[in-house]
Amino acid sequence: MSQIELRNICKKFENKRILHHVNLLVQEGEMISLLGPSGCGKTTTLKIIAGLMEPDAGDILFNDTSILNIPVEKRGAIIVFQDYLLFPHLTVEENIEFGLKMAKVKKSKRREKVREMIDLVQLEGHEKKYPKELSGGQKQRVAIARALAIEPKVLLLDEPFSNLDTRLREIMREFICDIQRKFKITMILVTHDKEEALMTSSKIAVMLDGEIKQFGTPKEIYERPVSSLVADFFGEKNYVDGEIKEGIFYSIMGSFQTGLHKNGRVRAMIRPEEIEITPKGNIAGIIKNKTYAGEKIYYIIDCNGKRLKCITNGKTFYNIGEKINVYINFDNIVFFER
Ligand SMILES: Nc1ncnc2c1ncn2[C@@H]1O[C@H](COP(=O)(O)OP(=O)(O)OP(=O)(O)O)[C@@H](O)[C@H]1O
């Protein structure tokens, strides 16, 4: 297993900047997510780590040793792609055996390893089938078995769950986390699904527009995003501009004690679920819109001219036009400097 370090990786395609000074440190045996919207450079980063693409600048180190000049087959980093890329003319066991054959592993050893992998990914009885005879989840397990068979130092998963339905996604997500824990393999999971990243990884690197904007634990990223760009990636937010003077936040909605000791112009980030409709609220408002979604209700509330999105559990109903009070605990609110 390897620690992976990316140092100032840059990449351009046709003069368009794709990766811009990407720095990342993944500890040995850790599973992290590279999270970002489509086209932000995630797959390019994986390909550069695996050696399928050259960076224009920067370095990649496995256990403190540069691997830039090490050819793909010797790096020990394997990518499992979104569409699995199984060989259609090979059976399940031949697909799994493929890398071992390439590495000239002896036949008896290959057989043993294939058996072990089939057991691991629970594909007993499917050994002689061809990829077209398998379900999406089974194909994915073959792809993972094929990758693990050659005992890579680093496993790179590119949107591994995106072709699976919701139920299978959950099963495969757990399966991959189990494998990661069992083999303590260093893994990078590329995803654009924030929940997937929050649920599976010890750390998340949020990539936007070819740059890593924040790298931290799921809790840090969710609760303390470094910018509104990162915060927006984790769902809808309310932003309220104002100023903090001696701990008090002054805004269009009123003035509120914050417990902060800085002064200056700020932008408060208020999550819809942090707004509570209650008679004991500290801000008066009027319900402007309401969307019923079963166990949740989404409201738009006007508070002194500022419209706030609010999510409640579906237990209490308010009508459009109704005057209410909302409570926001400004001690727990994230403030960005402006
Ligand atoms: N070989 C290439 N030649 C030219 N442009 C490329 C090449 N590979 C990728 N790109 C461009 O680089 C950008 C980043 O692509 P990349 O596949 O890394 O994004 P991504 O974050 O993985 O996106 P997705 O989630 O949609 O797979 C895109 O604009 C893409 O069109």
The ligand as an SDF file (V2000), in Angstrom:
LIG
                    3D

 31 33  0  0  0  0  0  0  0  0999 V2000
   -7.8700   13.9120  -23.9110 N   0  0  0  0  0  0  0  0  0  0  0  0
   -8.5110   15.0890  -23.8050 C   0  0  0  0  0  0  0  0  0  0  0  0
   -8.3780   16.0370  -24.7580 N   0  0  0  0  0  0  0  0  0  0  0  0
   -8.9950   17.2400  -24.6280 C   0  0  0  0  0  0  0  0  0  0  0  0
   -9.7650   17.6000  -23.5850 N   0  0  0  0  0  0  0  0  0  0  0  0
   -9.9450   16.6980  -22.6240 C   0  0  0  0  0  0  0  0  0  0  0  0
   -9.3300   15.3940  -22.6600 C   0  0  0  0  0  0  0  0  0  0  0  0
   -9.6770   14.7150  -21.5520 N   0  0  0  0  0  0  0  0  0  0  0  0
  -10.4780   15.5400  -20.8350 C   0  0  0  0  0  0  0  0  0  0  0  0
  -10.6320   16.7180  -21.4670 N   0  0  0  0  0  0  0  0  0  0  0  0
  -11.3910   17.8660  -20.9550 C   0  0  0  0  0  0  0  0  0  0  0  0
  -10.8960   18.1690  -19.6720 O   0  0  0  0  0  0  0  0  0  0  0  0
  -11.9450   18.5660  -18.8050 C   0  0  0  0  0  0  0  0  0  0  0  0
  -11.9110   17.7180  -17.5560 C   0  0  0  0  0  0  0  0  0  0  0  0
  -12.2540   16.3760  -17.9150 O   0  0  0  0  0  0  0  0  0  0  0  0
  -12.3550   15.2230  -16.8210 P   0  0  0  0  0  0  0  0  0  0  0  0
  -12.7950   13.9930  -17.5420 O   0  0  0  0  0  0  0  0  0  0  0  0
  -11.1100   15.1640  -16.0450 O   0  0  0  0  0  0  0  0  0  0  0  0
  -13.5360   15.7740  -15.9000 O   0  0  0  0  0  0  0  0  0  0  0  0
  -14.3610   15.0540  -14.7530 P   0  0  0  0  0  0  0  0  0  0  0  0
  -14.3490   15.9640  -13.5970 O   0  0  0  0  0  0  0  0  0  0  0  0
  -13.8670   13.6750  -14.5370 O   0  0  0  0  0  0  0  0  0  0  0  0
  -15.8100   15.0160  -15.4060 O   0  0  0  0  0  0  0  0  0  0  0  0
  -16.9550   13.8560  -15.3720 P   0  0  0  0  0  0  0  0  0  0  0  0
  -17.4720   13.8320  -13.9540 O   0  0  0  0  0  0  0  0  0  0  0  0
  -17.9730   14.3760  -16.3380 O   0  0  0  0  0  0  0  0  0  0  0  0
  -16.3090   12.5790  -15.7950 O   0  0  0  0  0  0  0  0  0  0  0  0
  -13.2350   18.4680  -19.6150 C   0  0  0  0  0  0  0  0  0  0  0  0
  -13.5540   19.7510  -20.0730 O   0  0  0  0  0  0  0  0  0  0  0  0
  -12.8670   17.5580  -20.7550 C   0  0  0  0  0  0  0  0  0  0  0  0
  -13.6210   17.8560  -21.8980 O   0  0  0  0  0  0  0  0  0  0  0  0
  1  2  1  0
  2  3  1  0
  2  7  2  0
  3  4  2  0
  4  5  1  0
  5  6  2  0
  6  7  1  0
  6 10  1  0
  7  8  1  0
  8  9  2  0
  9 10  1  0
 10 11  1  0
 11 12  1  0
 11 30  1  0
 12 13  1  0
 13 14  1  0
 13 28  1  0
 14 15  1  0
 15 16  1  0
 16 17  2  0
 16 18  1  0
 16 19  1  0
 19 20  1  0
 20 21  2  0
 20 22  1  0
 20 23  1  0
 23 24  1  0
 24 25  2  0
 24 26  1  0
 24 27  1  0
 28 29  1  0
 28 30  1  0
 30 31  1  0
M  END
$$$$
